[in-house]
Amino acid sequence: MNQDEKLFFIHLPKTAGTSLRAIVEQEYSEDERVFIYDLSPEALEIAKQKAQHAKIIYGHITFWIHNTLGIAHEQTRYFTLLRDPIERVISLYSHYARHPDTPYHTMIQQGMSLYAFLEKQITFETNNHMTRTIVGYQEMGFLDNPHVLNLAIKRLHNRFGFVGLSDRFEESIQILKEKLGWHSTILPILNTDETGIAQQIDAKTRQLIEKHNRLDKLLYDYVKRHFPHKGIMKFGDKIVVTGAAGLVGQNLIVQLKEMGYYNIVAIDKHEYNLSILKQLHPEVETVLADLAEEGTWTEHFAEAACLLMLQAQITGKNTELFVRNNITSTEKVLNAVRQHKVPYIVHISSSVVNSVAHDDYTETKKAQEKLVVESGIPHSILRPTLMFGWFDPKHLGWLSRFMEKVPAFPIPGDGRYMRQPLYNKDFCKMIIDCMEKQPQGTIYDVVGNQNIDYVDIIKTIKQVKELKTPIVHIPYSLFYILLKVYALFSSKPPFTADQLKALTAGDCFTGVNTEATFGVKQTPFYQAMQETFCDPRYKDVVLKR
């Protein structure tokens, strides 16, 4: 933090702010600090006069208080502490219940439960209050607008010198001491909740707290994931995503935005699928381009902080398609990275590079990965197994739609072909973790952590979608012949004879512990399938192959 800037400490209620306030008052004399908890016009006028010569302004204030005090925007630097919003709201309610001088004490003592307190929206302090305060959001109605969350994250990056966590209080104070040259050795712990009310909260009330504080939870998780922020990736850094309109790319854009990244360039050659992405995310810059050809698309790599390289040909009828889209495109993308000095790549390879299968997809994915490894560009590589999730035009998405249309669903043989499906949402969080931490030259085998037979996957689809389609077992050889015949009449067969061979090859992959490596605990398979096929936002969005 710049010593010439005035400091503003936003004390968010029930975030250990009272303890931090005591430290502030140890570090600064009365003439150097302005304490604001009274927001009346008269009190603010007095504060305005004192603030001109003070070093720090602190209290239950919001962003933009510097405007009220007549302090130029560029002369300010804010800091604050955040807390898990579920715990914060429970603690706030408990505080009101315990203190007769608080505004809602009487109604709580008369029997108003926390659930009713939230449901009646008694105070905006129980509705995404941390997000409101950091943005300086003044509207009093119910807030659940993700654009406000995005603004809060931008604000943290642009105007906050530090954001700490109440559950890592001592570490947060140590960082502040280093940044500001503080000397306090005593860490007071004040205004703590000793009632144990959190243990009395039922699931229904907890769910309502989560609903009313969805933005705060995303904000808190974002800061927690970055704490202490090392500065490798900033929230506004430019991220280029190639192959952005496919299964992984569409899911990745959702997760990037939810985690706060907003300067995203999405490049893909599939016009229809790219238009879907643009409809869902109008603020994302989309570029229609064939990466296997020279073009102005390379200009979009300028000033990029990271490339997330996803483009791949997965199915096709001839070798040329795989070579063009897995090898030629990668050569040209790597040239663009070199030209514009993009400092880091996260490349999405495939578990097939470890497979016993020999087909065009496997061989060209091996070659693609080799190009990245030998490029000399700092990178990490992830090799996922079969994926499923929102926007799936092939794989489980296609199978689910096929099951809706046919009188009987065919299964090759007994269907006992073990699969290790990976939920795309979980995988995208792993990609982002690599982008943020930027391990050098590391290759990760990423595997779904539940071994599930193909026939059981089909049965789960049937159950989740509440379908009545009977499942019929067909001899393997007949199934193979039918696929060969189908491919004669379809330019883009959703399931090929080569994929049938891969399905029955007997591969069993091993992968990293995703929770230990990326901080991502994988979603249970059945829950992930429910989200995939029942989420009202994306369940009906279907990409073209």
Secondary structure, DSSP 8 states (H G I E B T S, - for coil): --TTSEEEEE--TTSSHHHHHHHHHHHS-GGGEEEE---SHHHHHHHHHHHTT-SEEEES--TTHHHHTT--GGGEEEEEEE--HHHHHHHHHHHHHH-TTSTTHHHHHTT--HHHHHHTT--GGGSSHHHHHHHT----S----HHHHHHHHHHHHHHEEEEEEGGGHHHHHHHHHHHHT---------S---S-GGGG--HHHHHHHHHHTHHHHHHHHHHHHHSS--SSS-TT--EEEETTTSHHHHHHHHHHHHTT---EEEEES-HHHHHHHHHH-TTSEEEE--TTS-SGGGGGGTT-SEEEE-----S-SSHHHHIIIIIIHHHHHHHHHHHTT---EEEE--GGGG-S--SHHHHHHHHHHHHHHTT-S-EEEEEE-SEE-TT-SSHHHHHHHHHHHSSSEEEETT---EE--EEHHHHHHHHHHHHHH--SSEEEEE--SS-EEHHHHHHHHHHHTT----EEEE-HHHHHHHHHHHHHH-SS-SS-HHHHHHHTS--------HHHHHS-----HHHHHHHHHH-TTTTT-----
